[in-house]
Amino acid sequence: MVKMTKSKTFQAYLPNCHRTYSCIHCRAHLANHDELISKSFQGSQGRAYLFNSVVNVGCGPAEERVLLTGLHAVAVHKRRCSEHAFESSQKYKEGKFIIELAHMIKDNGWE
């Protein structure tokens, strides 16, 4: 079921029984806490988390960027991205998603 919220269409809603992360601007669900891989990332606007999978996120065309850990091809959309790493030690990031803390909040089940 697709629901309209604040004039935006969201395709996926995560179960209420799980701790989730949502967009700070529109409250769309972004990721389930169980998909969190690492909290030690740095985005262009501060700290970021690496997730195995996300919802309600689209990716644009890949751009090559030199990041702290080397050259990466990054597909960016709404401050979230998926990477292709050129350094062998960074291959674990491929196909994963980085969300900056400045753009998300914790929802559902956090104490």
C-alpha positions as CSV (number, residue, x, y, z in Angstrom):
1,M,0.0,0.0,0.0
2,V,1.3,3.4,-0.9
3,K,0.5,6.2,1.5
4,M,0.6,10.0,0.9
5,T,2.3,12.0,3.6
6,K,3.1,15.7,3.4
7,S,2.7,15.6,-0.4
8,K,5.3,12.8,-0.8
9,T,4.8,9.2,-1.8
10,F,6.5,6.6,0.3
11,Q,6.7,3.0,-0.9
12,A,7.8,1.1,2.2
13,Y,6.9,1.2,5.9
14,L,9.0,-0.8,8.3
15,P,7.3,-2.9,11.0
16,N,6.4,-1.0,14.2
17,C,7.9,-3.8,16.3
18,H,11.5,-2.9,15.2
19,R,13.7,0.0,16.0
20,T,13.9,2.1,12.9
21,Y,15.6,5.3,11.6
22,S,13.4,7.9,9.8
23,C,14.0,11.0,7.8
24,I,14.3,14.0,10.1
25,H,12.5,16.2,7.5
26,C,9.5,14.1,6.4
27,R,9.5,11.1,8.8
28,A,9.7,8.5,6.0
29,H,11.2,5.3,7.2
30,L,14.8,4.8,6.1
31,A,16.3,1.7,7.8
32,N,15.7,-1.0,10.3
33,H,18.3,-1.0,13.2
34,D,19.0,-4.6,12.4
35,E,20.5,-3.5,9.1
36,L,23.1,-1.2,10.8
37,I,26.7,-2.3,9.9
38,S,28.8,0.6,11.4
39,K,28.4,3.9,13.3
40,S,31.9,5.1,12.4
41,F,31.5,6.9,9.1
42,Q,31.9,10.5,8.2
43,G,29.6,12.2,5.7
44,S,30.0,15.6,4.1
45,Q,27.8,17.1,6.9
46,G,29.2,15.1,9.9
47,R,28.8,11.6,11.4
48,A,27.0,8.9,9.4
49,Y,25.9,5.3,9.7
50,L,26.5,2.5,7.2
51,F,23.5,0.3,6.5
52,N,23.2,-3.0,4.6
53,S,19.8,-2.0,3.2
54,V,17.4,1.0,3.3
55,V,13.9,1.9,2.1
56,N,12.4,5.0,0.5
57,V,15.8,6.0,-1.0
58,G,16.6,6.3,-4.7
59,C,20.1,6.6,-6.1
60,G,21.3,9.0,-8.8
61,P,24.2,8.4,-11.2
62,A,27.6,7.5,-9.7
63,E,30.2,10.2,-9.2
64,E,33.8,9.5,-8.4
65,R,34.9,11.1,-5.2
66,V,38.0,11.0,-3.1
67,L,36.9,10.2,0.4
68,L,38.9,9.7,3.6
69,T,39.4,6.1,2.7
70,G,40.3,6.5,-0.9
71,L,38.6,6.8,-4.3
72,H,35.0,5.7,-4.4
73,A,32.2,5.8,-7.0
74,V,29.2,7.3,-5.0
75,A,25.6,7.4,-6.1
76,V,23.9,10.2,-4.1
77,H,20.2,11.0,-3.6
78,K,18.8,13.0,-0.8
79,R,22.1,12.9,1.3
80,R,22.2,9.1,1.2
81,C,24.5,7.0,-1.0
82,S,25.6,3.6,-2.2
83,E,29.3,3.1,-3.0
84,H,31.7,1.3,-5.3
85,A,35.1,1.1,-3.7
86,F,38.3,1.1,-5.7
87,E,40.5,0.1,-2.8
88,S,40.4,-3.6,-1.9
89,S,40.2,-2.9,1.8
90,Q,37.0,-0.9,1.3
91,K,35.1,-3.4,-0.9
92,Y,32.8,-4.2,2.1
93,K,31.0,-0.8,1.4
94,E,29.9,-1.8,-2.1
95,G,26.1,-1.8,-2.4
96,K,25.7,-0.4,1.1
97,F,24.1,2.9,2.1
98,I,25.4,5.7,4.2
99,I,22.9,8.0,6.0
100,E,24.2,11.1,7.8
101,L,22.9,11.6,11.4
102,A,22.0,15.2,10.6
103,H,19.2,13.8,8.4
104,M,17.7,11.0,10.4
105,I,16.0,10.3,13.7
106,K,15.3,7.2,15.8
107,D,11.8,5.9,15.7
108,N,9.8,3.0,17.2
109,G,11.0,1.1,20.2
110,W,14.0,3.2,21.3
111,E,14.3,3.6,25.1
